[in-house]
Amino acid sequence: MAGIDDFVNKQKPGARFVITAQMLRMTPQQFDSLAQEWMEDGGPGFDVAGIPHRVVVDGQFYIGRITVQRHGEPE
């Protein structure tokens, strides 16, 4: 299973990219908790950029996808 570091390290510094629950093999509920932390504190090597996309599961809204920007200056 690919970890978040695998996805981040493939990106160039300054690049914007999407991270989804499916990419990390998580349920929307699990991903929502993690994404909430990233929104508050930043993620490992990136910051959240933009508004998270939410999905509905059993009548509840959960973050299912976020756009992030890798730390560092674009080359």
Biopython code that builds the backbone (N, CA, C, O; Angstrom):
import numpy as np
from Bio.PDB.StructureBuilder import StructureBuilder

atoms = [
    (1, "MET", "N", (0.839, -1.180, 0.000)),
    (1, "MET", "CA", (0.000, 0.000, 0.000)),
    (1, "MET", "C", (0.885, 1.244, 0.000)),
    (1, "MET", "O", (1.846, 1.343, 0.763)),
    (2, "ALA", "N", (0.545, 2.176, -0.860)),
    (2, "ALA", "CA", (1.309, 3.410, -0.949)),
    (2, "ALA", "C", (0.943, 4.328, 0.207)),
    (2, "ALA", "O", (-0.224, 4.449, 0.579)),
    (3, "GLY", "N", (1.956, 4.971, 0.766)),
    (3, "GLY", "CA", (1.729, 5.920, 1.853)),
    (3, "GLY", "C", (1.693, 7.333, 1.317)),
    (3, "GLY", "O", (1.999, 7.573, 0.149)),
    (4, "ILE", "N", (1.322, 8.258, 2.163)),
    (4, "ILE", "CA", (1.223, 9.653, 1.758)),
    (4, "ILE", "C", (2.574, 10.188, 1.300)),
    (4, "ILE", "O", (2.633, 10.992, 0.369)),
    (5, "ASP", "N", (3.661, 9.756, 1.940)),
    (5, "ASP", "CA", (4.995, 10.221, 1.547)),
    (5, "ASP", "C", (5.331, 9.817, 0.119)),
    (5, "ASP", "O", (6.003, 10.566, -0.591)),
    (6, "ASP", "N", (4.875, 8.647, -0.312)),
    (6, "ASP", "CA", (5.125, 8.201, -1.685)),
    (6, "ASP", "C", (4.505, 9.168, -2.693)),
    (6, "ASP", "O", (5.128, 9.505, -3.700)),
    (7, "PHE", "N", (3.286, 9.611, -2.419)),
    (7, "PHE", "CA", (2.612, 10.538, -3.328)),
    (7, "PHE", "C", (3.264, 11.916, -3.300)),
    (7, "PHE", "O", (3.446, 12.536, -4.347)),
    (8, "VAL", "N", (3.612, 12.391, -2.124)),
    (8, "VAL", "CA", (4.205, 13.726, -1.989)),
    (8, "VAL", "C", (5.580, 13.772, -2.654)),
    (8, "VAL", "O", (5.893, 14.731, -3.360)),
    (9, "ASN", "N", (6.392, 12.755, -2.435)),
    (9, "ASN", "CA", (7.757, 12.753, -2.970)),
    (9, "ASN", "C", (7.810, 12.673, -4.488)),
    (9, "ASN", "O", (8.833, 13.017, -5.081)),
    (10, "LYS", "N", (6.743, 12.230, -5.130)),
    (10, "LYS", "CA", (6.699, 12.179, -6.596)),
    (10, "LYS", "C", (6.451, 13.554, -7.213)),
    (10, "LYS", "O", (6.642, 13.741, -8.414)),
    (11, "GLN", "N", (6.028, 14.509, -6.395)),
    (11, "GLN", "CA", (5.672, 15.838, -6.896)),
    (11, "GLN", "C", (6.857, 16.794, -6.815)),
    (11, "GLN", "O", (7.703, 16.685, -5.926)),
    (12, "LYS", "N", (6.902, 17.725, -7.752)),
    (12, "LYS", "CA", (7.943, 18.751, -7.733)),
    (12, "LYS", "C", (7.621, 19.775, -6.649)),
    (12, "LYS", "O", (6.451, 19.974, -6.323)),
    (13, "PRO", "N", (8.644, 20.431, -6.082)),
    (13, "PRO", "CA", (8.390, 21.493, -5.099)),
    (13, "PRO", "C", (7.477, 22.567, -5.686)),
    (13, "PRO", "O", (7.675, 23.010, -6.817)),
    (14, "GLY", "N", (6.491, 22.974, -4.921)),
    (14, "GLY", "CA", (5.543, 23.988, -5.369)),
    (14, "GLY", "C", (4.364, 23.442, -6.159)),
    (14, "GLY", "O", (3.428, 24.185, -6.453)),
    (15, "ALA", "N", (4.388, 22.163, -6.507)),
    (15, "ALA", "CA", (3.315, 21.572, -7.314)),
    (15, "ALA", "C", (2.028, 21.440, -6.510)),
    (15, "ALA", "O", (2.051, 21.159, -5.312)),
    (16, "ARG", "N", (0.902, 21.648, -7.198)),
    (16, "ARG", "CA", (-0.417, 21.399, -6.607)),
    (16, "ARG", "C", (-0.892, 20.048, -7.111)),
    (16, "ARG", "O", (-0.752, 19.734, -8.293)),
    (17, "PHE", "N", (-1.452, 19.253, -6.217)),
    (17, "PHE", "CA", (-1.951, 17.935, -6.602)),
    (17, "PHE", "C", (-3.071, 17.519, -5.668)),
    (17, "PHE", "O", (-3.297, 18.145, -4.632)),
    (18, "VAL", "N", (-3.768, 16.463, -6.041)),
    (18, "VAL", "CA", (-4.938, 15.997, -5.301)),
    (18, "VAL", "C", (-4.594, 14.732, -4.532)),
    (18, "VAL", "O", (-3.882, 13.859, -5.030)),
    (19, "ILE", "N", (-5.109, 14.645, -3.313)),
    (19, "ILE", "CA", (-5.011, 13.429, -2.505)),
    (19, "ILE", "C", (-6.440, 12.993, -2.205)),
    (19, "ILE", "O", (-7.259, 13.798, -1.764)),
    (20, "THR", "N", (-6.737, 11.718, -2.444)),
    (20, "THR", "CA", (-8.083, 11.204, -2.201)),
    (20, "THR", "C", (-8.052, 10.077, -1.177)),
    (20, "THR", "O", (-7.010, 9.476, -0.917)),
    (21, "ALA", "N", (-9.208, 9.812, -0.609)),
    (21, "ALA", "CA", (-9.345, 8.687, 0.322)),
    (21, "ALA", "C", (-9.000, 7.385, -0.390)),
    (21, "ALA", "O", (-8.332, 6.519, 0.174)),
    (22, "GLN", "N", (-9.454, 7.255, -1.621)),
    (22, "GLN", "CA", (-9.214, 6.030, -2.385)),
    (22, "GLN", "C", (-7.719, 5.802, -2.630)),
    (22, "GLN", "O", (-7.250, 4.666, -2.565)),
    (23, "MET", "N", (-6.972, 6.867, -2.908)),
    (23, "MET", "CA", (-5.526, 6.736, -3.134)),
    (23, "MET", "C", (-4.830, 6.133, -1.924)),
    (23, "MET", "O", (-3.882, 5.360, -2.063)),
    (24, "LEU", "N", (-5.304, 6.491, -0.739)),
    (24, "LEU", "CA", (-4.687, 6.016, 0.501)),
    (24, "LEU", "C", (-5.381, 4.769, 1.048)),
    (24, "LEU", "O", (-5.060, 4.289, 2.136)),
    (25, "ARG", "N", (-6.339, 4.255, 0.271)),
    (25, "ARG", "CA", (-7.105, 3.058, 0.657)),
    (25, "ARG", "C", (-7.761, 3.236, 2.027)),
    (25, "ARG", "O", (-7.672, 2.381, 2.908)),
    (26, "MET", "N", (-8.420, 4.381, 2.161)),
    (26, "MET", "CA", (-9.127, 4.716, 3.399)),
    (26, "MET", "C", (-10.602, 4.923, 3.091)),
    (26, "MET", "O", (-10.976, 5.210, 1.953)),
    (27, "THR", "N", (-11.430, 4.776, 4.108)),
    (27, "THR", "CA", (-12.834, 5.150, 3.970)),
    (27, "THR", "C", (-12.918, 6.670, 4.045)),
    (27, "THR", "O", (-12.007, 7.315, 4.562)),
    (28, "PRO", "N", (-14.004, 7.248, 3.533)),
    (28, "PRO", "CA", (-14.151, 8.698, 3.671)),
    (28, "PRO", "C", (-14.113, 9.158, 5.128)),
    (28, "PRO", "O", (-13.611, 10.243, 5.422)),
    (29, "GLN", "N", (-14.637, 8.347, 6.034)),
    (29, "GLN", "CA", (-14.627, 8.710, 7.446)),
    (29, "GLN", "C", (-13.196, 8.780, 7.986)),
    (29, "GLN", "O", (-12.855, 9.710, 8.717)),
    (30, "GLN", "N", (-12.366, 7.807, 7.631)),
    (30, "GLN", "CA", (-10.969, 7.803, 8.074)),
    (30, "GLN", "C", (-10.214, 8.978, 7.460)),
    (30, "GLN", "O", (-9.466, 9.677, 8.143)),
    (31, "PHE", "N", (-10.422, 9.185, 6.159)),
    (31, "PHE", "CA", (-9.730, 10.252, 5.451)),
    (31, "PHE", "C", (-10.143, 11.619, 5.987)),
    (31, "PHE", "O", (-9.308, 12.517, 6.093)),
    (32, "ASP", "N", (-11.412, 11.784, 6.324)),
    (32, "ASP", "CA", (-11.907, 13.050, 6.852)),
    (32, "ASP", "C", (-11.137, 13.456, 8.105)),
    (32, "ASP", "O", (-10.737, 14.613, 8.239)),
    (33, "SER", "N", (-10.930, 12.522, 9.013)),
    (33, "SER", "CA", (-10.188, 12.822, 10.248)),
    (33, "SER", "C", (-8.771, 13.284, 9.939)),
    (33, "SER", "O", (-8.283, 14.254, 10.518)),
    (34, "LEU", "N", (-8.120, 12.583, 9.024)),
    (34, "LEU", "CA", (-6.751, 12.923, 8.646)),
    (34, "LEU", "C", (-6.706, 14.279, 7.944)),
    (34, "LEU", "O", (-5.842, 15.106, 8.238)),
    (35, "ALA", "N", (-7.629, 14.503, 7.023)),
    (35, "ALA", "CA", (-7.667, 15.761, 6.278)),
    (35, "ALA", "C", (-7.935, 16.947, 7.204)),
    (35, "ALA", "O", (-7.396, 18.032, 6.986)),
    (36, "GLN", "N", (-8.757, 16.755, 8.228)),
    (36, "GLN", "CA", (-9.017, 17.834, 9.190)),
    (36, "GLN", "C", (-7.721, 18.250, 9.886)),
    (36, "GLN", "O", (-7.478, 19.440, 10.088)),
    (37, "GLU", "N", (-6.892, 17.275, 10.249)),
    (37, "GLU", "CA", (-5.593, 17.579, 10.869)),
    (37, "GLU", "C", (-4.702, 18.339, 9.897)),
    (37, "GLU", "O", (-4.052, 19.314, 10.277)),
    (38, "TRP", "N", (-4.670, 17.893, 8.637)),
    (38, "TRP", "CA", (-3.843, 18.559, 7.637)),
    (38, "TRP", "C", (-4.297, 19.996, 7.430)),
    (38, "TRP", "O", (-3.467, 20.887, 7.244)),
    (39, "MET", "N", (-5.601, 20.230, 7.461)),
    (39, "MET", "CA", (-6.117, 21.587, 7.265)),
    (39, "MET", "C", (-5.680, 22.506, 8.400)),
    (39, "MET", "O", (-5.425, 23.689, 8.173)),
    (40, "GLU", "N", (-5.591, 21.987, 9.595)),
    (40, "GLU", "CA", (-5.196, 22.800, 10.747)),
    (40, "GLU", "C", (-3.686, 22.990, 10.839)),
    (40, "GLU", "O", (-3.212, 24.097, 11.094)),
    (41, "ASP", "N", (-2.932, 21.913, 10.633)),
    (41, "ASP", "CA", (-1.493, 21.926, 10.896)),
    (41, "ASP", "C", (-0.618, 21.760, 9.663)),
    (41, "ASP", "O", (0.605, 21.839, 9.774)),
    (42, "GLY", "N", (-1.198, 21.534, 8.501)),
    (42, "GLY", "CA", (-0.413, 21.207, 7.317)),
    (42, "GLY", "C", (-0.093, 19.726, 7.319)),
    (42, "GLY", "O", (-0.129, 19.069, 8.359)),
    (43, "GLY", "N", (0.216, 19.218, 6.161)),
    (43, "GLY", "CA", (0.528, 17.796, 6.044)),
    (43, "GLY", "C", (2.017, 17.566, 5.994)),
    (43, "GLY", "O", (2.799, 18.512, 6.086)),
    (44, "PRO", "N", (2.423, 16.307, 5.847)),
    (44, "PRO", "CA", (3.852, 15.985, 5.772)),
    (44, "PRO", "C", (4.442, 16.419, 4.423)),
    (44, "PRO", "O", (4.421, 15.666, 3.449)),
    (45, "GLY", "N", (4.961, 17.635, 4.391)),
    (45, "GLY", "CA", (5.582, 18.148, 3.171)),
    (45, "GLY", "C", (4.657, 18.959, 2.289)),
    (45, "GLY", "O", (5.038, 19.308, 1.172)),
    (46, "PHE", "N", (3.464, 19.272, 2.744)),
    (46, "PHE", "CA", (2.521, 20.034, 1.931)),
    (46, "PHE", "C", (1.551, 20.812, 2.813)),
    (46, "PHE", "O", (1.430, 20.565, 4.013)),
    (47, "ASP", "N", (0.861, 21.765, 2.173)),
    (47, "ASP", "CA", (-0.221, 22.519, 2.809)),
    (47, "ASP", "C", (-1.480, 22.334, 1.979)),
    (47, "ASP", "O", (-1.406, 22.152, 0.764)),
    (48, "VAL", "N", (-2.624, 22.380, 2.625)),
    (48, "VAL", "CA", (-3.898, 22.281, 1.920)),
    (48, "VAL", "C", (-4.104, 23.561, 1.121)),
    (48, "VAL", "O", (-3.912, 24.661, 1.640)),
    (49, "ALA", "N", (-4.496, 23.414, -0.143)),
    (49, "ALA", "CA", (-4.706, 24.552, -1.036)),
    (49, "ALA", "C", (-6.107, 24.435, -1.635)),
    (49, "ALA", "O", (-6.360, 23.557, -2.459)),
    (50, "GLY", "N", (-6.987, 25.292, -1.235)),
    (50, "GLY", "CA", (-8.338, 25.244, -1.778)),
    (50, "GLY", "C", (-9.326, 24.627, -0.809)),
    (50, "GLY", "O", (-9.003, 24.327, 0.341)),
    (51, "ILE", "N", (-10.536, 24.447, -1.306)),
    (51, "ILE", "CA", (-11.635, 23.936, -0.492)),
    (51, "ILE", "C", (-11.742, 22.428, -0.689)),
    (51, "ILE", "O", (-11.757, 21.962, -1.829)),
    (52, "PRO", "N", (-11.818, 21.660, 0.386)),
    (52, "PRO", "CA", (-11.929, 20.204, 0.269)),
    (52, "PRO", "C", (-13.234, 19.789, -0.412)),
    (52, "PRO", "O", (-14.259, 20.456, -0.270)),
    (53, "HIS", "N", (-13.185, 18.695, -1.142)),
    (53, "HIS", "CA", (-14.376, 18.115, -1.763)),
    (53, "HIS", "C", (-14.972, 17.120, -0.783)),
    (53, "HIS", "O", (-14.264, 16.271, -0.241)),
    (54, "ARG", "N", (-16.255, 17.225, -0.560)),
    (54, "ARG", "CA", (-16.914, 16.344, 0.409)),
    (54, "ARG", "C", (-17.806, 15.339, -0.304)),
    (54, "ARG", "O", (-18.337, 15.607, -1.382)),
    (55, "VAL", "N", (-17.957, 14.177, 0.320)),
    (55, "VAL", "CA", (-18.846, 13.127, -0.161)),
    (55, "VAL", "C", (-19.865, 12.836, 0.941)),
    (55, "VAL", "O", (-19.618, 13.105, 2.116)),
    (56, "VAL", "N", (-21.007, 12.285, 0.547)),
    (56, "VAL", "CA", (-22.049, 11.954, 1.515)),
    (56, "VAL", "C", (-22.060, 10.446, 1.737)),
    (56, "VAL", "O", (-22.138, 9.667, 0.787)),
    (57, "VAL", "N", (-21.982, 10.050, 2.995)),
    (57, "VAL", "CA", (-22.062, 8.645, 3.383)),
    (57, "VAL", "C", (-23.104, 8.556, 4.493)),
    (57, "VAL", "O", (-22.940, 9.143, 5.562)),
    (58, "ASP", "N", (-24.162, 7.824, 4.230)),
    (58, "ASP", "CA", (-25.243, 7.659, 5.213)),
    (58, "ASP", "C", (-25.758, 8.996, 5.746)),
    (58, "ASP", "O", (-26.017, 9.141, 6.941)),
    (59, "GLY", "N", (-25.901, 9.967, 4.848)),
    (59, "GLY", "CA", (-26.450, 11.262, 5.226)),
    (59, "GLY", "C", (-25.472, 12.217, 5.892)),
    (59, "GLY", "O", (-25.860, 13.321, 6.274)),
    (60, "GLN", "N", (-24.211, 11.819, 6.041)),
    (60, "GLN", "CA", (-23.187, 12.665, 6.659)),
    (60, "GLN", "C", (-22.166, 13.091, 5.602)),
    (60, "GLN", "O", (-21.848, 12.324, 4.693)),
    (61, "PHE", "N", (-21.663, 14.304, 5.727)),
    (61, "PHE", "CA", (-20.644, 14.807, 4.811)),
    (61, "PHE", "C", (-19.254, 14.521, 5.367)),
    (61, "PHE", "O", (-18.973, 14.775, 6.538)),
    (62, "TYR", "N", (-18.389, 13.985, 4.503)),
    (62, "TYR", "CA", (-16.997, 13.701, 4.865)),
    (62, "TYR", "C", (-16.093, 14.206, 3.749)),
    (62, "TYR", "O", (-16.476, 14.212, 2.579)),
    (63, "ILE", "N", (-14.894, 14.627, 4.123)),
    (63, "ILE", "CA", (-13.908, 15.031, 3.118)),
    (63, "ILE", "C", (-13.428, 13.772, 2.409)),
    (63, "ILE", "O", (-12.960, 12.831, 3.049)),
    (64, "GLY", "N", (-13.548, 13.761, 1.081)),
    (64, "GLY", "CA", (-13.120, 12.613, 0.294)),
    (64, "GLY", "C", (-11.931, 12.924, -0.596)),
    (64, "GLY", "O", (-11.283, 12.021, -1.125)),
    (65, "ARG", "N", (-11.646, 14.240, -0.759)),
    (65, "ARG", "CA", (-10.568, 14.642, -1.669)),
    (65, "ARG", "C", (-10.125, 16.045, -1.291)),
    (65, "ARG", "O", (-10.953, 16.905, -0.989)),
    (66, "ILE", "N", (-8.826, 16.273, -1.307)),
    (66, "ILE", "CA", (-8.302, 17.617, -1.062)),
    (66, "ILE", "C", (-7.215, 17.941, -2.078)),
    (66, "ILE", "O", (-6.511, 17.058, -2.567)),
    (67, "THR", "N", (-7.098, 19.220, -2.380)),
    (67, "THR", "CA", (-6.006, 19.710, -3.218)),
    (67, "THR", "C", (-4.960, 20.288, -2.281)),
    (67, "THR", "O", (-5.279, 21.047, -1.366)),
    (68, "VAL", "N", (-3.710, 19.920, -2.521)),
    (68, "VAL", "CA", (-2.617, 20.369, -1.664)),
    (68, "VAL", "C", (-1.489, 20.934, -2.518)),
    (68, "VAL", "O", (-1.455, 20.735, -3.732)),
    (69, "GLN", "N", (-0.569, 21.640, -1.871)),
    (69, "GLN", "CA", (0.607, 22.176, -2.556)),
    (69, "GLN", "C", (1.842, 21.753, -1.789)),
    (69, "GLN", "O", (1.952, 21.966, -0.582)),
    (70, "ARG", "N", (2.774, 21.148, -2.518)),
    (70, "ARG", "CA", (4.006, 20.677, -1.892)),
    (70, "ARG", "C", (4.850, 21.866, -1.455)),
    (70, "ARG", "O", (4.881, 22.901, -2.122)),
    (71, "HIS", "N", (5.528, 21.705, -0.332)),
    (71, "HIS", "CA", (6.426, 22.752, 0.164)),
    (71, "HIS", "C", (7.583, 22.950, -0.809)),
    (71, "HIS", "O", (7.972, 22.031, -1.531)),
    (72, "GLY", "N", (8.113, 24.137, -0.816)),
    (72, "GLY", "CA", (9.273, 24.444, -1.653)),
    (72, "GLY", "C", (8.880, 25.331, -2.812)),
    (72, "GLY", "O", (7.706, 25.454, -3.159)),
    (73, "GLU", "N", (9.871, 25.935, -3.393)),
    (73, "GLU", "CA", (9.663, 26.829, -4.524)),
    (73, "GLU", "C", (9.641, 26.039, -5.824)),
    (73, "GLU", "O", (10.397, 25.079, -5.975)),
    (74, "PRO", "N", (8.774, 26.434, -6.776)),
    (74, "PRO", "CA", (8.800, 25.780, -8.088)),
    (74, "PRO", "C", (10.130, 26.026, -8.775)),
    (74, "PRO", "O", (10.747, 27.081, -8.631)),
    (75, "GLU", "N", (10.547, 25.028, -9.519)),
    (75, "GLU", "CA", (11.850, 25.142, -10.208)),
    (75, "GLU", "C", (11.715, 25.869, -11.516)),
    (75, "GLU", "O", (12.704, 26.054, -12.225)),
]
sb = StructureBuilder()
sb.init_structure("model")
sb.init_model(0)
sb.init_chain("A")
sb.init_seg("    ")
for serial, (resi, resn, name, xyz) in enumerate(atoms, 1):
    if name == "N":
        sb.init_residue(resn, " ", resi, " ")
    sb.init_atom(name, np.array(xyz, "f"), 0.0, 1.0, " ", f" {name:<3s}", serial, name[0])
structure = sb.get_structure()
